[in-house]
Amino acid sequence: MLVLTRKPNQSIMIGDEVEISVLSIMGEMVRIGIQAPRSIPVFRKEVYLEIQHGRGEPAAVGARAEVDAALQRLSE
């Protein structure tokens, strides 16, 4: 996992198309903005797992591994 330090109004790029921006920091809460093409779905992990579970797809090991891998790619 790549760990980066950013201040408000600073960003990181993932590839050429995805930008993650730190919008604000309020105590222990961090607001981030994600700018990505519409073809790249962006969800909070818990929402993604609910969507997968609601479709009848396995929300257990396989789906969690996919989400973890996607989150890891985002943090690289």
PDB file of N, CA, C and O in Angstrom:
ATOM      1  N   MET A   1       0.846  -1.178   0.000  1.00  0.00           N
ATOM      2  CA  MET A   1       0.000   0.000   0.000  1.00  0.00           C
ATOM      3  C   MET A   1       0.886   1.234   0.000  1.00  0.00           C
ATOM      4  O   MET A   1       1.834   1.339   0.779  1.00  0.00           O
ATOM      5  N   LEU A   2       0.568   2.143  -0.868  1.00  0.00           N
ATOM      6  CA  LEU A   2       1.268   3.419  -0.911  1.00  0.00           C
ATOM      7  C   LEU A   2       0.524   4.388   0.007  1.00  0.00           C
ATOM      8  O   LEU A   2      -0.690   4.548  -0.116  1.00  0.00           O
ATOM      9  N   VAL A   3       1.233   5.023   0.914  1.00  0.00           N
ATOM     10  CA  VAL A   3       0.629   5.989   1.830  1.00  0.00           C
ATOM     11  C   VAL A   3       1.161   7.368   1.487  1.00  0.00           C
ATOM     12  O   VAL A   3       2.373   7.585   1.460  1.00  0.00           O
ATOM     13  N   LEU A   4       0.251   8.300   1.226  1.00  0.00           N
ATOM     14  CA  LEU A   4       0.637   9.658   0.858  1.00  0.00           C
ATOM     15  C   LEU A   4       0.088  10.647   1.882  1.00  0.00           C
ATOM     16  O   LEU A   4      -0.961  10.418   2.483  1.00  0.00           O
ATOM     17  N   THR A   5       0.794  11.722   2.067  1.00  0.00           N
ATOM     18  CA  THR A   5       0.325  12.808   2.914  1.00  0.00           C
ATOM     19  C   THR A   5      -0.106  13.951   2.009  1.00  0.00           C
ATOM     20  O   THR A   5       0.656  14.396   1.151  1.00  0.00           O
ATOM     21  N   ARG A   6      -1.318  14.417   2.201  1.00  0.00           N
ATOM     22  CA  ARG A   6      -1.853  15.517   1.404  1.00  0.00           C
ATOM     23  C   ARG A   6      -2.500  16.517   2.346  1.00  0.00           C
ATOM     24  O   ARG A   6      -2.979  16.159   3.422  1.00  0.00           O
ATOM     25  N   LYS A   7      -2.506  17.755   1.932  1.00  0.00           N
ATOM     26  CA  LYS A   7      -3.177  18.825   2.666  1.00  0.00           C
ATOM     27  C   LYS A   7      -4.447  19.186   1.920  1.00  0.00           C
ATOM     28  O   LYS A   7      -4.605  18.806   0.759  1.00  0.00           O
ATOM     29  N   PRO A   8      -5.360  19.914   2.560  1.00  0.00           N
ATOM     30  CA  PRO A   8      -6.562  20.353   1.831  1.00  0.00           C
ATOM     31  C   PRO A   8      -6.176  21.077   0.541  1.00  0.00           C
ATOM     32  O   PRO A   8      -5.181  21.800   0.481  1.00  0.00           O
ATOM     33  N   ASN A   9      -6.983  20.860  -0.472  1.00  0.00           N
ATOM     34  CA  ASN A   9      -6.808  21.435  -1.810  1.00  0.00           C
ATOM     35  C   ASN A   9      -5.638  20.820  -2.573  1.00  0.00           C
ATOM     36  O   ASN A   9      -5.225  21.364  -3.597  1.00  0.00           O
ATOM     37  N   GLN A  10      -5.097  19.706  -2.099  1.00  0.00           N
ATOM     38  CA  GLN A  10      -4.081  18.980  -2.840  1.00  0.00           C
ATOM     39  C   GLN A  10      -4.697  17.701  -3.391  1.00  0.00           C
ATOM     40  O   GLN A  10      -5.693  17.209  -2.861  1.00  0.00           O
ATOM     41  N   SER A  11      -4.109  17.165  -4.448  1.00  0.00           N
ATOM     42  CA  SER A  11      -4.668  15.998  -5.129  1.00  0.00           C
ATOM     43  C   SER A  11      -3.605  14.957  -5.395  1.00  0.00           C
ATOM     44  O   SER A  11      -2.406  15.210  -5.276  1.00  0.00           O
ATOM     45  N   ILE A  12      -4.081  13.778  -5.758  1.00  0.00           N
ATOM     46  CA  ILE A  12      -3.226  12.743  -6.308  1.00  0.00           C
ATOM     47  C   ILE A  12      -3.892  12.263  -7.594  1.00  0.00           C
ATOM     48  O   ILE A  12      -5.113  12.345  -7.734  1.00  0.00           O
ATOM     49  N   MET A  13      -3.102  11.772  -8.514  1.00  0.00           N
ATOM     50  CA  MET A  13      -3.624  11.244  -9.769  1.00  0.00           C
ATOM     51  C   MET A  13      -3.437   9.741  -9.784  1.00  0.00           C
ATOM     52  O   MET A  13      -2.409   9.228  -9.341  1.00  0.00           O
ATOM     53  N   ILE A  14      -4.430   9.040 -10.293  1.00  0.00           N
ATOM     54  CA  ILE A  14      -4.350   7.606 -10.520  1.00  0.00           C
ATOM     55  C   ILE A  14      -4.470   7.426 -12.021  1.00  0.00           C
ATOM     56  O   ILE A  14      -5.537   7.627 -12.602  1.00  0.00           O
ATOM     57  N   GLY A  15      -3.378   7.051 -12.633  1.00  0.00           N
ATOM     58  CA  GLY A  15      -3.359   6.999 -14.082  1.00  0.00           C
ATOM     59  C   GLY A  15      -3.528   8.398 -14.643  1.00  0.00           C
ATOM     60  O   GLY A  15      -3.137   9.383 -14.017  1.00  0.00           O
ATOM     61  N   ASP A  16      -4.114   8.476 -15.830  1.00  0.00           N
ATOM     62  CA  ASP A  16      -4.321   9.770 -16.482  1.00  0.00           C
ATOM     63  C   ASP A  16      -5.719  10.328 -16.267  1.00  0.00           C
ATOM     64  O   ASP A  16      -5.979  11.485 -16.597  1.00  0.00           O
ATOM     65  N   GLU A  17      -6.636   9.510 -15.712  1.00  0.00           N
ATOM     66  CA  GLU A  17      -8.040   9.910 -15.710  1.00  0.00           C
ATOM     67  C   GLU A  17      -8.691  10.063 -14.342  1.00  0.00           C
ATOM     68  O   GLU A  17      -9.774  10.639 -14.250  1.00  0.00           O
ATOM     69  N   VAL A  18      -8.070   9.570 -13.283  1.00  0.00           N
ATOM     70  CA  VAL A  18      -8.706   9.607 -11.968  1.00  0.00           C
ATOM     71  C   VAL A  18      -7.925  10.552 -11.060  1.00  0.00           C
ATOM     72  O   VAL A  18      -6.721  10.396 -10.860  1.00  0.00           O
ATOM     73  N   GLU A  19      -8.641  11.538 -10.516  1.00  0.00           N
ATOM     74  CA  GLU A  19      -8.031  12.500  -9.592  1.00  0.00           C
ATOM     75  C   GLU A  19      -8.744  12.413  -8.255  1.00  0.00           C
ATOM     76  O   GLU A  19      -9.971  12.487  -8.193  1.00  0.00           O
ATOM     77  N   ILE A  20      -7.972  12.256  -7.182  1.00  0.00           N
ATOM     78  CA  ILE A  20      -8.496  12.231  -5.824  1.00  0.00           C
ATOM     79  C   ILE A  20      -8.032  13.514  -5.154  1.00  0.00           C
ATOM     80  O   ILE A  20      -6.832  13.777  -5.073  1.00  0.00           O
ATOM     81  N   SER A  21      -8.982  14.317  -4.671  1.00  0.00           N
ATOM     82  CA  SER A  21      -8.659  15.607  -4.045  1.00  0.00           C
ATOM     83  C   SER A  21      -9.079  15.611  -2.585  1.00  0.00           C
ATOM     84  O   SER A  21     -10.148  15.109  -2.236  1.00  0.00           O
ATOM     85  N   VAL A  22      -8.233  16.180  -1.731  1.00  0.00           N
ATOM     86  CA  VAL A  22      -8.598  16.398  -0.335  1.00  0.00           C
ATOM     87  C   VAL A  22      -9.345  17.726  -0.295  1.00  0.00           C
ATOM     88  O   VAL A  22      -8.767  18.780  -0.558  1.00  0.00           O
ATOM     89  N   LEU A  23     -10.636  17.668   0.038  1.00  0.00           N
ATOM     90  CA  LEU A  23     -11.443  18.884   0.063  1.00  0.00           C
ATOM     91  C   LEU A  23     -11.330  19.604   1.400  1.00  0.00           C
ATOM     92  O   LEU A  23     -11.194  20.827   1.449  1.00  0.00           O
ATOM     93  N   SER A  24     -11.388  18.836   2.483  1.00  0.00           N
ATOM     94  CA  SER A  24     -11.264  19.456   3.803  1.00  0.00           C
ATOM     95  C   SER A  24     -10.950  18.397   4.843  1.00  0.00           C
ATOM     96  O   SER A  24     -11.182  17.206   4.630  1.00  0.00           O
ATOM     97  N   ILE A  25     -10.423  18.845   5.965  1.00  0.00           N
ATOM     98  CA  ILE A  25     -10.143  17.982   7.105  1.00  0.00           C
ATOM     99  C   ILE A  25     -10.813  18.613   8.314  1.00  0.00           C
ATOM    100  O   ILE A  25     -10.537  19.762   8.660  1.00  0.00           O
ATOM    101  N   MET A  26     -11.701  17.848   8.960  1.00  0.00           N
ATOM    102  CA  MET A  26     -12.442  18.347  10.126  1.00  0.00           C
ATOM    103  C   MET A  26     -12.254  17.344  11.257  1.00  0.00           C
ATOM    104  O   MET A  26     -13.000  16.370  11.352  1.00  0.00           O
ATOM    105  N   GLY A  27     -11.266  17.573  12.111  1.00  0.00           N
ATOM    106  CA  GLY A  27     -10.986  16.625  13.179  1.00  0.00           C
ATOM    107  C   GLY A  27     -10.516  15.309  12.593  1.00  0.00           C
ATOM    108  O   GLY A  27      -9.499  15.259  11.902  1.00  0.00           O
ATOM    109  N   GLU A  28     -11.260  14.236  12.868  1.00  0.00           N
ATOM    110  CA  GLU A  28     -10.909  12.923  12.357  1.00  0.00           C
ATOM    111  C   GLU A  28     -11.569  12.612  11.012  1.00  0.00           C
ATOM    112  O   GLU A  28     -11.371  11.527  10.465  1.00  0.00           O
ATOM    113  N   MET A  29     -12.339  13.539  10.484  1.00  0.00           N
ATOM    114  CA  MET A  29     -13.047  13.332   9.222  1.00  0.00           C
ATOM    115  C   MET A  29     -12.300  14.028   8.085  1.00  0.00           C
ATOM    116  O   MET A  29     -11.846  15.164   8.220  1.00  0.00           O
ATOM    117  N   VAL A  30     -12.186  13.327   6.982  1.00  0.00           N
ATOM    118  CA  VAL A  30     -11.549  13.875   5.788  1.00  0.00           C
ATOM    119  C   VAL A  30     -12.564  13.819   4.652  1.00  0.00           C
ATOM    120  O   VAL A  30     -13.122  12.757   4.378  1.00  0.00           O
ATOM    121  N   ARG A  31     -12.810  14.937   3.993  1.00  0.00           N
ATOM    122  CA  ARG A  31     -13.689  14.966   2.816  1.00  0.00           C
ATOM    123  C   ARG A  31     -12.811  14.880   1.591  1.00  0.00           C
ATOM    124  O   ARG A  31     -11.885  15.670   1.408  1.00  0.00           O
ATOM    125  N   ILE A  32     -13.122  13.894   0.744  1.00  0.00           N
ATOM    126  CA  ILE A  32     -12.363  13.749  -0.492  1.00  0.00           C
ATOM    127  C   ILE A  32     -13.306  13.873  -1.673  1.00  0.00           C
ATOM    128  O   ILE A  32     -14.501  13.597  -1.574  1.00  0.00           O
ATOM    129  N   GLY A  33     -12.747  14.289  -2.773  1.00  0.00           N
ATOM    130  CA  GLY A  33     -13.484  14.351  -4.029  1.00  0.00           C
ATOM    131  C   GLY A  33     -12.794  13.445  -5.032  1.00  0.00           C
ATOM    132  O   GLY A  33     -11.566  13.393  -5.098  1.00  0.00           O
ATOM    133  N   ILE A  34     -13.593  12.734  -5.809  1.00  0.00           N
ATOM    134  CA  ILE A  34     -13.041  11.821  -6.804  1.00  0.00           C
ATOM    135  C   ILE A  34     -13.579  12.228  -8.162  1.00  0.00           C
ATOM    136  O   ILE A  34     -14.790  12.243  -8.385  1.00  0.00           O
ATOM    137  N   GLN A  35     -12.682  12.553  -9.055  1.00  0.00           N
ATOM    138  CA  GLN A  35     -13.064  12.896 -10.419  1.00  0.00           C
ATOM    139  C   GLN A  35     -12.581  11.762 -11.313  1.00  0.00           C
ATOM    140  O   GLN A  35     -11.383  11.509 -11.435  1.00  0.00           O
ATOM    141  N   ALA A  36     -13.551  11.080 -11.940  1.00  0.00           N
ATOM    142  CA  ALA A  36     -13.226   9.936 -12.788  1.00  0.00           C
ATOM    143  C   ALA A  36     -14.204   9.901 -13.952  1.00  0.00           C
ATOM    144  O   ALA A  36     -15.300  10.453 -13.859  1.00  0.00           O
ATOM    145  N   PRO A  37     -13.817   9.260 -15.039  1.00  0.00           N
ATOM    146  CA  PRO A  37     -14.747   9.111 -16.161  1.00  0.00           C
ATOM    147  C   PRO A  37     -15.996   8.341 -15.716  1.00  0.00           C
ATOM    148  O   PRO A  37     -15.932   7.520 -14.802  1.00  0.00           O
ATOM    149  N   ARG A  38     -17.119   8.611 -16.361  1.00  0.00           N
ATOM    150  CA  ARG A  38     -18.364   7.926 -16.011  1.00  0.00           C
ATOM    151  C   ARG A  38     -18.271   6.423 -16.186  1.00  0.00           C
ATOM    152  O   ARG A  38     -19.036   5.679 -15.573  1.00  0.00           O
ATOM    153  N   SER A  39     -17.351   5.974 -17.008  1.00  0.00           N
ATOM    154  CA  SER A  39     -17.204   4.539 -17.239  1.00  0.00           C
ATOM    155  C   SER A  39     -16.555   3.813 -16.067  1.00  0.00           C
ATOM    156  O   SER A  39     -16.543   2.583 -16.038  1.00  0.00           O
ATOM    157  N   ILE A  40     -16.015   4.556 -15.098  1.00  0.00           N
ATOM    158  CA  ILE A  40     -15.395   3.966 -13.914  1.00  0.00           C
ATOM    159  C   ILE A  40     -16.334   4.169 -12.724  1.00  0.00           C
ATOM    160  O   ILE A  40     -16.466   5.288 -12.230  1.00  0.00           O
ATOM    161  N   PRO A  41     -16.990   3.098 -12.256  1.00  0.00           N
ATOM    162  CA  PRO A  41     -17.885   3.253 -11.111  1.00  0.00           C
ATOM    163  C   PRO A  41     -17.082   3.537  -9.836  1.00  0.00           C
ATOM    164  O   PRO A  41     -16.022   2.951  -9.616  1.00  0.00           O
ATOM    165  N   VAL A  42     -17.598   4.437  -9.008  1.00  0.00           N
ATOM    166  CA  VAL A  42     -16.948   4.796  -7.752  1.00  0.00           C
ATOM    167  C   VAL A  42     -17.982   4.659  -6.639  1.00  0.00           C
ATOM    168  O   VAL A  42     -19.021   5.319  -6.665  1.00  0.00           O
ATOM    169  N   PHE A  43     -17.696   3.803  -5.665  1.00  0.00           N
ATOM    170  CA  PHE A  43     -18.589   3.561  -4.533  1.00  0.00           C
ATOM    171  C   PHE A  43     -17.783   3.513  -3.248  1.00  0.00           C
ATOM    172  O   PHE A  43     -16.598   3.181  -3.263  1.00  0.00           O
ATOM    173  N   ARG A  44     -18.431   3.848  -2.128  1.00  0.00           N
ATOM    174  CA  ARG A  44     -17.851   3.505  -0.837  1.00  0.00           C
ATOM    175  C   ARG A  44     -17.859   1.984  -0.736  1.00  0.00           C
ATOM    176  O   ARG A  44     -18.753   1.336  -1.281  1.00  0.00           O
ATOM    177  N   LYS A  45     -16.890   1.414  -0.058  1.00  0.00           N
ATOM    178  CA  LYS A  45     -16.760  -0.041  -0.006  1.00  0.00           C
ATOM    179  C   LYS A  45     -18.015  -0.710   0.531  1.00  0.00           C
ATOM    180  O   LYS A  45     -18.461  -1.717  -0.018  1.00  0.00           O
ATOM    181  N   GLU A  46     -18.589  -0.164   1.598  1.00  0.00           N
ATOM    182  CA  GLU A  46     -19.770  -0.809   2.182  1.00  0.00           C
ATOM    183  C   GLU A  46     -20.969  -0.753   1.236  1.00  0.00           C
ATOM    184  O   GLU A  46     -21.787  -1.673   1.225  1.00  0.00           O
ATOM    185  N   VAL A  47     -21.081   0.298   0.455  1.00  0.00           N
ATOM    186  CA  VAL A  47     -22.154   0.401  -0.534  1.00  0.00           C
ATOM    187  C   VAL A  47     -21.929  -0.616  -1.653  1.00  0.00           C
ATOM    188  O   VAL A  47     -22.862  -1.286  -2.094  1.00  0.00           O
ATOM    189  N   TYR A  48     -20.694  -0.718  -2.098  1.00  0.00           N
ATOM    190  CA  TYR A  48     -20.365  -1.678  -3.142  1.00  0.00           C
ATOM    191  C   TYR A  48     -20.725  -3.100  -2.710  1.00  0.00           C
ATOM    192  O   TYR A  48     -21.309  -3.863  -3.481  1.00  0.00           O
ATOM    193  N   LEU A  49     -20.375  -3.446  -1.480  1.00  0.00           N
ATOM    194  CA  LEU A  49     -20.690  -4.787  -0.980  1.00  0.00           C
ATOM    195  C   LEU A  49     -22.190  -5.014  -0.910  1.00  0.00           C
ATOM    196  O   LEU A  49     -22.661  -6.111  -1.210  1.00  0.00           O
ATOM    197  N   GLU A  50     -22.945  -4.000  -0.522  1.00  0.00           N
ATOM    198  CA  GLU A  50     -24.409  -4.119  -0.495  1.00  0.00           C
ATOM    199  C   GLU A  50     -24.968  -4.318  -1.893  1.00  0.00           C
ATOM    200  O   GLU A  50     -25.879  -5.121  -2.091  1.00  0.00           O
ATOM    201  N   ILE A  51     -24.433  -3.600  -2.854  1.00  0.00           N
ATOM    202  CA  ILE A  51     -24.884  -3.750  -4.241  1.00  0.00           C
ATOM    203  C   ILE A  51     -24.618  -5.176  -4.708  1.00  0.00           C
ATOM    204  O   ILE A  51     -25.490  -5.811  -5.302  1.00  0.00           O
ATOM    205  N   GLN A  52     -23.425  -5.676  -4.444  1.00  0.00           N
ATOM    206  CA  GLN A  52     -23.088  -7.033  -4.844  1.00  0.00           C
ATOM    207  C   GLN A  52     -23.994  -8.047  -4.159  1.00  0.00           C
ATOM    208  O   GLN A  52     -24.446  -9.003  -4.789  1.00  0.00           O
ATOM    209  N   HIS A  53     -24.258  -7.847  -2.891  1.00  0.00           N
ATOM    210  CA  HIS A  53     -25.115  -8.762  -2.134  1.00  0.00           C
ATOM    211  C   HIS A  53     -26.554  -8.696  -2.658  1.00  0.00           C
ATOM    212  O   HIS A  53     -27.224  -9.725  -2.752  1.00  0.00           O
ATOM    213  N   GLY A  54     -27.023  -7.517  -2.994  1.00  0.00           N
ATOM    214  CA  GLY A  54     -28.381  -7.339  -3.497  1.00  0.00           C
ATOM    215  C   GLY A  54     -28.600  -7.970  -4.851  1.00  0.00           C
ATOM    216  O   GLY A  54     -29.734  -8.307  -5.192  1.00  0.00           O
ATOM    217  N   ARG A  55     -27.557  -8.137  -5.629  1.00  0.00           N
ATOM    218  CA  ARG A  55     -27.665  -8.753  -6.945  1.00  0.00           C
ATOM    219  C   ARG A  55     -27.609 -10.271  -6.864  1.00  0.00           C
ATOM    220  O   ARG A  55     -27.700 -10.959  -7.880  1.00  0.00           O
ATOM    221  N   GLY A  56     -27.458 -10.791  -5.646  1.00  0.00           N
ATOM    222  CA  GLY A  56     -27.351 -12.226  -5.498  1.00  0.00           C
ATOM    223  C   GLY A  56     -25.958 -12.744  -5.771  1.00  0.00           C
ATOM    224  O   GLY A  56     -25.737 -13.955  -5.786  1.00  0.00           O
ATOM    225  N   GLU A  57     -25.020 -11.847  -5.986  1.00  0.00           N
ATOM    226  CA  GLU A  57     -23.645 -12.255  -6.204  1.00  0.00           C
ATOM    227  C   GLU A  57     -22.985 -12.461  -4.854  1.00  0.00           C
ATOM    228  O   GLU A  57     -23.394 -11.845  -3.869  1.00  0.00           O
ATOM    229  N   PRO A  58     -22.001 -13.290  -4.789  1.00  0.00           N
ATOM    230  CA  PRO A  58     -21.364 -13.549  -3.491  1.00  0.00           C
ATOM    231  C   PRO A  58     -20.702 -12.301  -2.945  1.00  0.00           C
ATOM    232  O   PRO A  58     -19.789 -11.751  -3.562  1.00  0.00           O
ATOM    233  N   ALA A  59     -21.158 -11.857  -1.795  1.00  0.00           N
ATOM    234  CA  ALA A  59     -20.565 -10.675  -1.162  1.00  0.00           C
ATOM    235  C   ALA A  59     -19.497 -11.089  -0.177  1.00  0.00           C
ATOM    236  O   ALA A  59     -18.968 -10.258   0.562  1.00  0.00           O
ATOM    237  N   ALA A  60     -19.184 -12.345  -0.163  1.00  0.00           N
ATOM    238  CA  ALA A  60     -18.197 -12.848   0.790  1.00  0.00           C
ATOM    239  C   ALA A  60     -16.793 -12.711   0.235  1.00  0.00           C
ATOM    240  O   ALA A  60     -16.389 -11.620  -0.167  1.00  0.00           O
ATOM    241  N   VAL A  61     -16.073 -13.766   0.208  1.00  0.00           N
ATOM    242  CA  VAL A  61     -14.638 -13.733  -0.078  1.00  0.00           C
ATOM    243  C   VAL A  61     -14.325 -13.156  -1.458  1.00  0.00           C
ATOM    244  O   VAL A  61     -13.502 -12.246  -1.556  1.00  0.00           O
ATOM    245  N   GLY A  62     -14.944 -13.644  -2.514  1.00  0.00           N
ATOM    246  CA  GLY A  62     -14.612 -13.205  -3.867  1.00  0.00           C
ATOM    247  C   GLY A  62     -14.840 -11.728  -4.089  1.00  0.00           C
ATOM    248  O   GLY A  62     -13.948 -11.022  -4.559  1.00  0.00           O
ATOM    249  N   ALA A  63     -16.039 -11.250  -3.750  1.00  0.00           N
ATOM    250  CA  ALA A  63     -16.359  -9.844  -3.959  1.00  0.00           C
ATOM    251  C   ALA A  63     -15.503  -8.948  -3.072  1.00  0.00           C
ATOM    252  O   ALA A  63     -15.054  -7.889  -3.510  1.00  0.00           O
ATOM    253  N   ARG A  64     -15.279  -9.356  -1.852  1.00  0.00           N
ATOM    254  CA  ARG A  64     -14.451  -8.545  -0.946  1.00  0.00           C
ATOM    255  C   ARG A  64     -13.020  -8.465  -1.463  1.00  0.00           C
ATOM    256  O   ARG A  64     -12.378  -7.418  -1.378  1.00  0.00           O
ATOM    257  N   ALA A  65     -12.532  -9.565  -1.995  1.00  0.00           N
ATOM    258  CA  ALA A  65     -11.177  -9.553  -2.543  1.00  0.00           C
ATOM    259  C   ALA A  65     -11.092  -8.602  -3.729  1.00  0.00           C
ATOM    260  O   ALA A  65     -10.097  -7.894  -3.889  1.00  0.00           O
ATOM    261  N   GLU A  66     -12.146  -8.581  -4.574  1.00  0.00           N
ATOM    262  CA  GLU A  66     -12.163  -7.666  -5.713  1.00  0.00           C
ATOM    263  C   GLU A  66     -12.172  -6.218  -5.247  1.00  0.00           C
ATOM    264  O   GLU A  66     -11.440  -5.386  -5.784  1.00  0.00           O
ATOM    265  N   VAL A  67     -12.994  -5.916  -4.255  1.00  0.00           N
ATOM    266  CA  VAL A  67     -13.069  -4.548  -3.738  1.00  0.00           C
ATOM    267  C   VAL A  67     -11.746  -4.159  -3.104  1.00  0.00           C
ATOM    268  O   VAL A  67     -11.247  -3.058  -3.338  1.00  0.00           O
ATOM    269  N   ASP A  68     -11.167  -5.053  -2.300  1.00  0.00           N
ATOM    270  CA  ASP A  68      -9.882  -4.750  -1.684  1.00  0.00           C
ATOM    271  C   ASP A  68      -8.816  -4.499  -2.741  1.00  0.00           C
ATOM    272  O   ASP A  68      -7.999  -3.589  -2.596  1.00  0.00           O
ATOM    273  N   ALA A  69      -8.818  -5.300  -3.805  1.00  0.00           N
ATOM    274  CA  ALA A  69      -7.845  -5.094  -4.885  1.00  0.00           C
ATOM    275  C   ALA A  69      -8.077  -3.763  -5.576  1.00  0.00           C
ATOM    276  O   ALA A  69      -7.121  -3.057  -5.900  1.00  0.00           O
ATOM    277  N   ALA A  70      -9.355  -3.407  -5.809  1.00  0.00           N
ATOM    278  CA  ALA A  70      -9.660  -2.124  -6.437  1.00  0.00           C
ATOM    279  C   ALA A  70      -9.240  -0.959  -5.555  1.00  0.00           C
ATOM    280  O   ALA A  70      -8.690   0.029  -6.042  1.00  0.00           O
ATOM    281  N   LEU A  71      -9.497  -1.075  -4.259  1.00  0.00           N
ATOM    282  CA  LEU A  71      -9.091  -0.017  -3.325  1.00  0.00           C
ATOM    283  C   LEU A  71      -7.567   0.093  -3.276  1.00  0.00           C
ATOM    284  O   LEU A  71      -7.021   1.191  -3.177  1.00  0.00           O
ATOM    285  N   GLN A  72      -6.897  -1.033  -3.344  1.00  0.00           N
ATOM    286  CA  GLN A  72      -5.439  -0.999  -3.336  1.00  0.00           C
ATOM    287  C   GLN A  72      -4.917  -0.317  -4.593  1.00  0.00           C
ATOM    288  O   GLN A  72      -3.967   0.464  -4.531  1.00  0.00           O
ATOM    289  N   ARG A  73      -5.544  -0.615  -5.750  1.00  0.00           N
ATOM    290  CA  ARG A  73      -5.122   0.044  -6.994  1.00  0.00           C
ATOM    291  C   ARG A  73      -5.340   1.547  -6.887  1.00  0.00           C
ATOM    292  O   ARG A  73      -4.519   2.331  -7.365  1.00  0.00           O
ATOM    293  N   LEU A  74      -6.441   1.952  -6.263  1.00  0.00           N
ATOM    294  CA  LEU A  74      -6.709   3.382  -6.100  1.00  0.00           C
ATOM    295  C   LEU A  74      -5.692   4.060  -5.209  1.00  0.00           C
ATOM    296  O   LEU A  74      -5.358   5.229  -5.401  1.00  0.00           O
ATOM    297  N   SER A  75      -5.199   3.307  -4.222  1.00  0.00           N
ATOM    298  CA  SER A  75      -4.260   3.923  -3.289  1.00  0.00           C
ATOM    299  C   SER A  75      -2.812   3.853  -3.760  1.00  0.00           C
ATOM    300  O   SER A  75      -1.911   4.355  -3.087  1.00  0.00           O
ATOM    301  N   GLU A  76      -2.591   3.233  -4.906  1.00  0.00           N
ATOM    302  CA  GLU A  76      -1.223   3.139  -5.434  1.00  0.00           C
ATOM    303  C   GLU A  76      -0.831   4.374  -6.195  1.00  0.00           C
ATOM    304  O   GLU A  76       0.287   4.457  -6.704  1.00  0.00           O
TER     305      GLU A  76
END
